[in-house]
């Protein structure tokens, strides 16, 4: 009985943590949408065409960053001392392939968006993405500093 309770408790804690991570990602995504929409000043018609394309791109980039690249870097970190040259080259190739895929996603996004918004707005999109990342990082640093002050 004790094992069942511990198992159920562990499973619920795991699901809660997963749910919180999803909620956090969705919250950040909503903030990003608002930031980009405001920066680009999209018309209703532009937004209707823009967001499905951008969301597909963003999901693909997220997968590449948080699944592919993260797993490669973890493998490098965990096994660095014992990596052979052959395995190191394989990891480099996989890493460069994932980074190349990210670049290809950006090019594809720009090509698709050219039919919806001007090249100038596409440049502004890149600026908006960078400024959003910077704001997010600054908020993270600020919260971290506040947390240290409390302790």
C-alpha positions as a LaTeX table, in Angstrom:
\begin{tabular}{lrrr}
\hline
Residue & $x$ (\AA) & $y$ (\AA) & $z$ (\AA) \\
\hline
Unk1 & 0.00 & 0.00 & 0.00 \\
Unk2 & 2.84 & 2.36 & 0.89 \\
Unk3 & 4.50 & 1.73 & $-2.48$ \\
Unk4 & 1.27 & 2.52 & $-4.32$ \\
Unk5 & 0.85 & 5.81 & $-2.45$ \\
Unk6 & 4.46 & 6.79 & $-3.14$ \\
Unk7 & 4.09 & 5.87 & $-6.82$ \\
Unk8 & 0.87 & 7.87 & $-7.17$ \\
Unk9 & 2.40 & 10.83 & $-5.33$ \\
Unk10 & 5.50 & 10.75 & $-7.54$ \\
Unk11 & 3.40 & 10.50 & $-10.70$ \\
Unk12 & 1.22 & 13.44 & $-9.66$ \\
Unk13 & 4.28 & 15.56 & $-8.82$ \\
Unk14 & 5.81 & 14.73 & $-12.19$ \\
Unk15 & 2.59 & 15.63 & $-14.00$ \\
Unk16 & 2.30 & 18.86 & $-12.01$ \\
Unk17 & 5.86 & 19.84 & $-12.90$ \\
Unk18 & 5.21 & 19.02 & $-16.56$ \\
Unk19 & 1.98 & 21.01 & $-16.49$ \\
Unk20 & 3.73 & 23.99 & $-14.90$ \\
Unk21 & 6.43 & 23.86 & $-17.59$ \\
Unk22 & 3.74 & 23.83 & $-20.31$ \\
Unk23 & 1.89 & 26.69 & $-18.60$ \\
Unk24 & 5.12 & 28.69 & $-18.38$ \\
Unk25 & 5.88 & 28.06 & $-22.06$ \\
Unk26 & 2.35 & 29.08 & $-23.06$ \\
Unk27 & 2.61 & 32.25 & $-20.96$ \\
Unk28 & 5.93 & 33.18 & $-22.57$ \\
Unk29 & 4.49 & 32.41 & $-26.00$ \\
Unk30 & 1.52 & 34.72 & $-25.33$ \\
Unk31 & 3.88 & 37.51 & $-24.26$ \\
Unk32 & 5.95 & 36.95 & $-27.39$ \\
Unk33 & 2.86 & 37.12 & $-29.62$ \\
Unk34 & 1.83 & 40.40 & $-28.00$ \\
Unk35 & 5.34 & 41.84 & $-28.35$ \\
Unk36 & 5.68 & 40.87 & $-32.02$ \\
Unk37 & 2.16 & 42.02 & $-32.89$ \\
Unk38 & 2.78 & 45.38 & $-31.27$ \\
Unk39 & 6.24 & 45.83 & $-32.80$ \\
Unk40 & 5.20 & 44.84 & $-36.33$ \\
Unk41 & 1.89 & 46.71 & $-36.12$ \\
Unk42 & 0.19 & 43.96 & $-38.12$ \\
Unk43 & $-3.17$ & 44.64 & $-39.73$ \\
Unk44 & $-5.95$ & 42.14 & $-39.02$ \\
Unk45 & $-5.49$ & 40.60 & $-42.46$ \\
Unk46 & $-1.70$ & 40.39 & $-42.06$ \\
Unk47 & $-2.03$ & 38.85 & $-38.60$ \\
Unk48 & $-4.51$ & 36.26 & $-39.85$ \\
Unk49 & $-1.99$ & 35.04 & $-42.44$ \\
Unk50 & 1.17 & 35.72 & $-40.42$ \\
Unk51 & 0.49 & 33.79 & $-37.20$ \\
Unk52 & $-0.13$ & 30.28 & $-38.58$ \\
Unk53 & 3.14 & 30.49 & $-40.53$ \\
Unk54 & 5.08 & 31.98 & $-37.63$ \\
Unk55 & 3.68 & 29.50 & $-35.09$ \\
Unk56 & 4.75 & 26.56 & $-37.26$ \\
Unk57 & 8.21 & 28.09 & $-37.56$ \\
Unk58 & 8.39 & 28.77 & $-33.81$ \\
Unk59 & 7.36 & 25.20 & $-32.96$ \\
Unk60 & 9.99 & 23.80 & $-35.33$ \\
Unk61 & 12.70 & 26.04 & $-33.88$ \\
Unk62 & 11.65 & 25.11 & $-30.34$ \\
Unk63 & 11.91 & 21.41 & $-31.20$ \\
Unk64 & 15.33 & 21.87 & $-32.74$ \\
Unk65 & 16.65 & 23.90 & $-29.80$ \\
Unk66 & 15.07 & 22.07 & $-26.93$ \\
Unk67 & 15.12 & 18.51 & $-28.16$ \\
Unk68 & 17.82 & 18.05 & $-30.76$ \\
Unk69 & 20.49 & 20.56 & $-29.75$ \\
Unk70 & 19.91 & 20.18 & $-26.02$ \\
Unk71 & 20.25 & 16.38 & $-26.24$ \\
Unk72 & 23.45 & 16.68 & $-28.28$ \\
Unk73 & 24.97 & 19.15 & $-25.80$ \\
Unk74 & 23.93 & 16.95 & $-22.88$ \\
Unk75 & 25.60 & 13.96 & $-24.53$ \\
Unk76 & 28.76 & 16.02 & $-25.04$ \\
Unk77 & 28.74 & 17.25 & $-21.43$ \\
Unk78 & 28.02 & 13.84 & $-19.92$ \\
Unk79 & 30.60 & 11.95 & $-21.99$ \\
Unk80 & 33.25 & 14.55 & $-22.81$ \\
Unk81 & 36.11 & 12.81 & $-21.01$ \\
Unk82 & 35.53 & 9.50 & $-22.80$ \\
Unk83 & 34.63 & 10.75 & $-26.29$ \\
Unk84 & 36.62 & 9.26 & $-29.13$ \\
Unk85 & 37.51 & 11.36 & $-32.16$ \\
Unk86 & 34.99 & 9.40 & $-34.20$ \\
Unk87 & 32.17 & 10.00 & $-31.70$ \\
Unk88 & 33.21 & 13.66 & $-31.34$ \\
Unk89 & 32.98 & 14.12 & $-35.09$ \\
Unk90 & 29.57 & 12.45 & $-35.12$ \\
Unk91 & 28.33 & 14.82 & $-32.41$ \\
Unk92 & 29.76 & 17.83 & $-34.26$ \\
Unk93 & 28.04 & 16.72 & $-37.45$ \\
Unk94 & 24.72 & 16.31 & $-35.62$ \\
Unk95 & 25.11 & 19.69 & $-33.93$ \\
Unk96 & 25.94 & 21.46 & $-37.20$ \\
Unk97 & 23.06 & 19.69 & $-38.93$ \\
Unk98 & 20.62 & 20.89 & $-36.26$ \\
Unk99 & 22.00 & 24.44 & $-36.48$ \\
Unk100 & 21.75 & 24.28 & $-40.27$ \\
Unk101 & 18.14 & 23.11 & $-39.94$ \\
Unk102 & 17.44 & 26.15 & $-37.75$ \\
Unk103 & 18.94 & 28.41 & $-40.41$ \\
Unk104 & 16.84 & 26.71 & $-43.10$ \\
Unk105 & 13.72 & 27.26 & $-40.98$ \\
Unk106 & 14.52 & 30.99 & $-40.78$ \\
Unk107 & 15.04 & 31.24 & $-44.55$ \\
Unk108 & 11.80 & 29.34 & $-45.19$ \\
Unk109 & 9.94 & 31.64 & $-42.80$ \\
Unk110 & 11.27 & 34.75 & $-44.55$ \\
Unk111 & 10.33 & 33.38 & $-47.97$ \\
Unk112 & 6.79 & 32.55 & $-46.84$ \\
Unk113 & 6.33 & 35.89 & $-45.10$ \\
Unk114 & 7.40 & 37.88 & $-48.19$ \\
Unk115 & 3.94 & 37.25 & $-49.63$ \\
Unk116 & 2.28 & 38.66 & $-46.48$ \\
Unk117 & 4.49 & 41.45 & $-45.14$ \\
Unk118 & 7.24 & 43.62 & $-46.56$ \\
Unk119 & 10.94 & 42.72 & $-46.32$ \\
Unk120 & 11.29 & 45.71 & $-43.99$ \\
Unk121 & 8.75 & 44.15 & $-41.60$ \\
Unk122 & 10.59 & 40.83 & $-41.85$ \\
Unk123 & 13.72 & 42.64 & $-40.64$ \\
Unk124 & 11.64 & 44.25 & $-37.91$ \\
Unk125 & 10.45 & 40.76 & $-36.92$ \\
Unk126 & 14.05 & 39.71 & $-36.33$ \\
Unk127 & 14.61 & 42.83 & $-34.23$ \\
Unk128 & 11.39 & 42.10 & $-32.29$ \\
Unk129 & 12.47 & 38.51 & $-31.60$ \\
Unk130 & 15.85 & 39.67 & $-30.30$ \\
Unk131 & 14.36 & 42.43 & $-28.15$ \\
Unk132 & 11.86 & 39.94 & $-26.71$ \\
Unk133 & 14.67 & 37.52 & $-25.81$ \\
Unk134 & 16.59 & 40.37 & $-24.21$ \\
Unk135 & 13.55 & 41.48 & $-22.17$ \\
Unk136 & 12.89 & 37.92 & $-21.07$ \\
Unk137 & 16.50 & 37.46 & $-20.00$ \\
Unk138 & 16.49 & 40.77 & $-18.11$ \\
Unk139 & 13.33 & 39.73 & $-16.25$ \\
Unk140 & 14.94 & 36.40 & $-15.42$ \\
Unk141 & 18.04 & 38.15 & $-14.07$ \\
Unk142 & 15.92 & 40.57 & $-12.06$ \\
Unk143 & 13.87 & 37.77 & $-10.48$ \\
Unk144 & 17.00 & 35.81 & $-9.73$ \\
Unk145 & 18.58 & 38.84 & $-8.03$ \\
Unk146 & 15.39 & 39.42 & $-6.00$ \\
Unk147 & 15.44 & 35.77 & $-4.95$ \\
Unk148 & 19.04 & 36.07 & $-3.76$ \\
Unk149 & 18.21 & 39.20 & $-1.75$ \\
Unk150 & 15.42 & 37.35 & 0.08 \\
Unk151 & 17.73 & 34.52 & 1.13 \\
\hline
\end{tabular}
